[in-house]
């Protein structure tokens, strides 16, 4: 398991611990640049692009989609250096 995959699993586990009934979707074949994870809890959702480091390369269109989705609900790049801050934002956005 590479570092980004492990980090992504840690993020999914943290969200499931807080919101066990949430649905977490892993983006596999949507438009290029769509964030890795979509988390749905009741009628709220967030999108996260997981990176294994703050300075990890962004693929084309990732910044565009994170910005666009953040204007609709909540979306962010998440990496070990901002994990606590972003998870707090995610938890706040998903609260019923």
N, C-alpha and C positions, 0 to 999 in steps of 0.2 A: 504494500500500500504506500503510495507516494505521499509526500508531506501535505499537499493540498487536499487529497482524498481523506486523509486522516483528520485534518482540520475541519473539513466539511462534515464528517461524521460527528465530531465533537460538537459542532454547532447544532446539528440536527438533534443530538441527544439532549443538549441544554434546552432547546425549545420544547421537545417532547416531555421533558421533566416538568416544565412550567405549564404547558398546555397539552396534556395527554390526548385530548380529543381532536387536536389540530390535524390537518392534512398537510404533508410536506411533499411537494412535487419536485423531482429532479429534472431539469431541462436537458433533454438529450438531442433533439433534432428540430428545434424551432428556428426562427431566424437567427442568423449569426449575430452574436453580441447580447442576446437575451440573457439575463442573470441565471446563475446555476440553480437557485432554489426559489420556489414560490411556497409560502406558508399561508394556509388559510385557517382561520379560527372564527367560527360563527360567520358573521357577514363582513369580516375584515381580512385583509391580506397584506403581506409584505413580500418583497423580492430581495434576495441577497446574492451578490457575486462574491464568491469565496476566493481568496488569494492566500498563498502560504507565506507572504511577506508584504510589508508596506510598499516596497519598491518593485514588486512583481509586475511584469509586463501586462498591460491591458491590451486585449485583442481589439481589432477594429469594431466599432459600434458599441462597445461595452459602456463607455462613458455616456454616449447618447441615450441608450436604453435605461441605464440607472437613473439618469437625470429625468427622463420622461416619466418613468414609473414612479419616481419619488414625488413628482407633481400630482400624481393620481392618488397615491396612498403613502407608502413608505418603501424606499429602496436605497440600498447602500452597498459599497464595497466593504467587506469584512475581512480582517486579517488579524493575526495574533496581537499586534500592537494596539488595535482599537476594539478588540473583541468585547470587553466589558461594556464600553460605551455604546457600541452598536446593539448588543443584546439588550441593554436597558431600553434603548429606543424601540427595538422590536417588541419587547414585552409591553411597553406603554402603548404602542400602536395596536396590539392585538387584544388588549384587555376588553372584556365585554362591556 
